[in-house]
Protein backbone atom coordinates (compact mmCIF):
# COMPACT_ATOMS: atom_id res chain seq x y z
CA UNK A 1 0.00 0.00 0.00
CA UNK A 2 1.24 3.47 -0.81
CA UNK A 3 2.79 5.69 1.84
CA UNK A 4 0.12 8.25 0.97
CA UNK A 5 -2.47 6.08 2.74
CA UNK A 6 -0.73 6.47 6.07
CA UNK A 7 -3.95 7.28 7.93
CA UNK A 8 -5.55 4.11 6.63
CA UNK A 9 -2.48 2.03 7.51
CA UNK A 10 -2.40 3.46 11.02
CA UNK A 11 -6.10 2.75 11.51
CA UNK A 12 -5.72 -0.87 10.38
CA UNK A 13 -2.66 -1.29 12.61
CA UNK A 14 -4.58 0.09 15.59
CA UNK A 15 -7.38 -2.39 15.01
CA UNK A 16 -5.05 -5.33 14.53
CA UNK A 17 -3.19 -4.44 17.73
CA UNK A 18 -6.37 -4.27 19.79
CA UNK A 19 -6.18 -6.50 22.85
CA UNK A 20 -9.90 -7.26 22.91
CA UNK A 21 -13.03 -7.09 20.80
CA UNK A 22 -14.26 -4.28 23.04
CA UNK A 23 -11.13 -2.20 22.42
CA UNK A 24 -11.51 -2.78 18.67
CA UNK A 25 -15.18 -1.82 18.81
CA UNK A 26 -14.39 1.40 20.69
CA UNK A 27 -11.71 2.32 18.13
CA UNK A 28 -14.16 1.66 15.28
CA UNK A 29 -16.86 3.82 16.92
CA UNK A 30 -14.39 6.70 17.37
CA UNK A 31 -13.33 6.43 13.72
CA UNK A 32 -16.92 6.27 12.48
CA UNK A 33 -17.69 9.44 14.44
CA UNK A 34 -14.68 11.20 12.87
CA UNK A 35 -15.66 10.13 9.36
CA UNK A 36 -19.30 11.11 9.89
CA UNK A 37 -18.13 14.56 11.02
CA UNK A 38 -15.92 14.93 7.94
CA UNK A 39 -18.72 13.86 5.59
CA UNK A 40 -21.35 16.11 7.24
CA UNK A 41 -19.63 19.28 8.44
CA UNK A 42 -21.95 21.65 10.21
CA UNK A 43 -20.26 24.84 9.04
CA UNK A 44 -20.09 24.27 5.28
CA UNK A 45 -22.65 23.43 2.65
CA UNK A 46 -23.01 20.05 1.05
CA UNK A 47 -23.16 19.61 -2.71
CA UNK A 48 -26.50 18.93 -4.41
CA UNK A 49 -25.74 15.18 -4.31
CA UNK A 50 -25.13 15.27 -0.54
CA UNK A 51 -21.35 14.93 -0.69
CA UNK A 52 -18.90 17.29 0.97
CA UNK A 53 -17.21 19.36 -1.76
CA UNK A 54 -14.49 20.55 0.63
CA UNK A 55 -12.93 17.07 0.87
CA UNK A 56 -9.87 16.46 -1.28
CA UNK A 57 -9.66 13.41 -3.50
CA UNK A 58 -7.19 11.82 -1.08
CA UNK A 59 -9.42 12.45 1.95
CA UNK A 60 -12.55 11.12 0.26
CA UNK A 61 -10.77 7.94 -0.86
CA UNK A 62 -9.15 7.41 2.54
CA UNK A 63 -12.41 7.76 4.45
CA UNK A 64 -14.31 5.52 2.04
CA UNK A 65 -11.58 2.84 2.28
CA UNK A 66 -11.89 3.04 6.07
CA UNK A 67 -15.65 2.53 5.80
CA UNK A 68 -15.09 -0.48 3.54
CA UNK A 69 -12.60 -1.98 6.01
CA UNK A 70 -14.97 -1.41 8.91
CA UNK A 71 -17.78 -3.06 6.93
CA UNK A 72 -15.59 -6.06 6.07
CA UNK A 73 -14.87 -6.49 9.79
CA UNK A 74 -18.61 -6.91 10.33
CA UNK A 75 -19.60 -3.51 11.68
CA UNK A 76 -22.67 -1.66 10.41
CA UNK A 77 -21.86 1.22 8.05
CA UNK A 78 -25.03 3.17 7.35
CA UNK A 79 -23.66 6.44 5.95
CA UNK A 80 -21.19 7.67 3.35
CA UNK A 81 -23.26 6.68 0.33
CA UNK A 82 -23.10 10.17 -1.19
CA UNK A 83 -19.30 10.15 -0.97
CA UNK A 84 -19.14 6.71 -2.60
CA UNK A 85 -21.33 7.92 -5.46
CA UNK A 86 -19.20 11.08 -5.81
CA UNK A 87 -16.17 8.81 -6.33
CA UNK A 88 -18.04 6.74 -8.91
CA UNK A 89 -18.97 9.90 -10.85
CA UNK A 90 -15.40 11.20 -10.82
CA UNK A 91 -13.40 11.52 -14.02
CA UNK A 92 -10.27 10.14 -12.30
CA UNK A 93 -9.66 6.42 -12.61
CA UNK A 94 -8.19 6.12 -9.09
CA UNK A 95 -11.38 7.58 -7.62
CA UNK A 96 -13.65 5.41 -9.76
CA UNK A 97 -11.85 2.25 -8.59
CA UNK A 98 -12.43 3.12 -4.95
CA UNK A 99 -16.00 4.18 -5.65
CA UNK A 100 -16.99 1.00 -7.47
CA UNK A 101 -15.30 -1.26 -4.89
CA UNK A 102 -17.12 0.53 -2.08
CA UNK A 103 -20.37 0.56 -4.05
CA UNK A 104 -20.29 -3.20 -4.48
CA UNK A 105 -19.72 -3.78 -0.76
CA UNK A 106 -21.55 -1.00 1.09
CA UNK A 107 -24.75 -0.35 -0.83
CA UNK A 108 -27.69 -2.73 -0.58
CA UNK A 109 -30.85 -2.81 -2.64
CA UNK A 110 -32.87 -1.59 0.35
CA UNK A 111 -30.82 1.61 0.81
CA UNK A 112 -32.70 4.86 0.09
CA UNK A 113 -29.93 5.91 -2.31
CA UNK A 114 -30.84 2.98 -4.55
CA UNK A 115 -34.46 4.08 -4.99
C-alpha positions as CSV (number, residue, x, y, z in Angstrom):
1,X,0.0,0.0,0.0
2,X,1.2,3.5,-0.8
3,X,2.8,5.7,1.8
4,X,0.1,8.2,1.0
5,X,-2.5,6.1,2.7
6,X,-0.7,6.5,6.1
7,X,-3.9,7.3,7.9
8,X,-5.6,4.1,6.6
9,X,-2.5,2.0,7.5
10,X,-2.4,3.5,11.0
11,X,-6.1,2.8,11.5
12,X,-5.7,-0.9,10.4
13,X,-2.7,-1.3,12.6
14,X,-4.6,0.1,15.6
15,X,-7.4,-2.4,15.0
16,X,-5.1,-5.3,14.5
17,X,-3.2,-4.4,17.7
18,X,-6.4,-4.3,19.8
19,X,-6.2,-6.5,22.8
20,X,-9.9,-7.3,22.9
21,X,-13.0,-7.1,20.8
22,X,-14.3,-4.3,23.0
23,X,-11.1,-2.2,22.4
24,X,-11.5,-2.8,18.7
25,X,-15.2,-1.8,18.8
26,X,-14.4,1.4,20.7
27,X,-11.7,2.3,18.1
28,X,-14.2,1.7,15.3
29,X,-16.9,3.8,16.9
30,X,-14.4,6.7,17.4
31,X,-13.3,6.4,13.7
32,X,-16.9,6.3,12.5
33,X,-17.7,9.4,14.4
34,X,-14.7,11.2,12.9
35,X,-15.7,10.1,9.4
36,X,-19.3,11.1,9.9
37,X,-18.1,14.6,11.0
38,X,-15.9,14.9,7.9
39,X,-18.7,13.9,5.6
40,X,-21.3,16.1,7.2
41,X,-19.6,19.3,8.4
42,X,-22.0,21.7,10.2
43,X,-20.3,24.8,9.0
44,X,-20.1,24.3,5.3
45,X,-22.6,23.4,2.7
46,X,-23.0,20.0,1.0
47,X,-23.2,19.6,-2.7
48,X,-26.5,18.9,-4.4
49,X,-25.7,15.2,-4.3
50,X,-25.1,15.3,-0.5
51,X,-21.4,14.9,-0.7
52,X,-18.9,17.3,1.0
53,X,-17.2,19.4,-1.8
54,X,-14.5,20.6,0.6
55,X,-12.9,17.1,0.9
56,X,-9.9,16.5,-1.3
57,X,-9.7,13.4,-3.5
58,X,-7.2,11.8,-1.1
59,X,-9.4,12.5,1.9
60,X,-12.5,11.1,0.3
61,X,-10.8,7.9,-0.9
62,X,-9.1,7.4,2.5
63,X,-12.4,7.8,4.5
64,X,-14.3,5.5,2.0
65,X,-11.6,2.8,2.3
66,X,-11.9,3.0,6.1
67,X,-15.6,2.5,5.8
68,X,-15.1,-0.5,3.5
69,X,-12.6,-2.0,6.0
70,X,-15.0,-1.4,8.9
71,X,-17.8,-3.1,6.9
72,X,-15.6,-6.1,6.1
73,X,-14.9,-6.5,9.8
74,X,-18.6,-6.9,10.3
75,X,-19.6,-3.5,11.7
76,X,-22.7,-1.7,10.4
77,X,-21.9,1.2,8.0
78,X,-25.0,3.2,7.3
79,X,-23.7,6.4,5.9
80,X,-21.2,7.7,3.3
81,X,-23.3,6.7,0.3
82,X,-23.1,10.2,-1.2
83,X,-19.3,10.2,-1.0
84,X,-19.1,6.7,-2.6
85,X,-21.3,7.9,-5.5
86,X,-19.2,11.1,-5.8
87,X,-16.2,8.8,-6.3
88,X,-18.0,6.7,-8.9
89,X,-19.0,9.9,-10.8
90,X,-15.4,11.2,-10.8
91,X,-13.4,11.5,-14.0
92,X,-10.3,10.1,-12.3
93,X,-9.7,6.4,-12.6
94,X,-8.2,6.1,-9.1
95,X,-11.4,7.6,-7.6
96,X,-13.7,5.4,-9.8
97,X,-11.9,2.2,-8.6
98,X,-12.4,3.1,-4.9
99,X,-16.0,4.2,-5.7
100,X,-17.0,1.0,-7.5
101,X,-15.3,-1.3,-4.9
102,X,-17.1,0.5,-2.1
103,X,-20.4,0.6,-4.1
104,X,-20.3,-3.2,-4.5
105,X,-19.7,-3.8,-0.8
106,X,-21.5,-1.0,1.1
107,X,-24.8,-0.4,-0.8
108,X,-27.7,-2.7,-0.6
109,X,-30.9,-2.8,-2.6
110,X,-32.9,-1.6,0.4
111,X,-30.8,1.6,0.8
112,X,-32.7,4.9,0.1
113,X,-29.9,5.9,-2.3
114,X,-30.8,3.0,-4.5
115,X,-34.5,4.1,-5.0
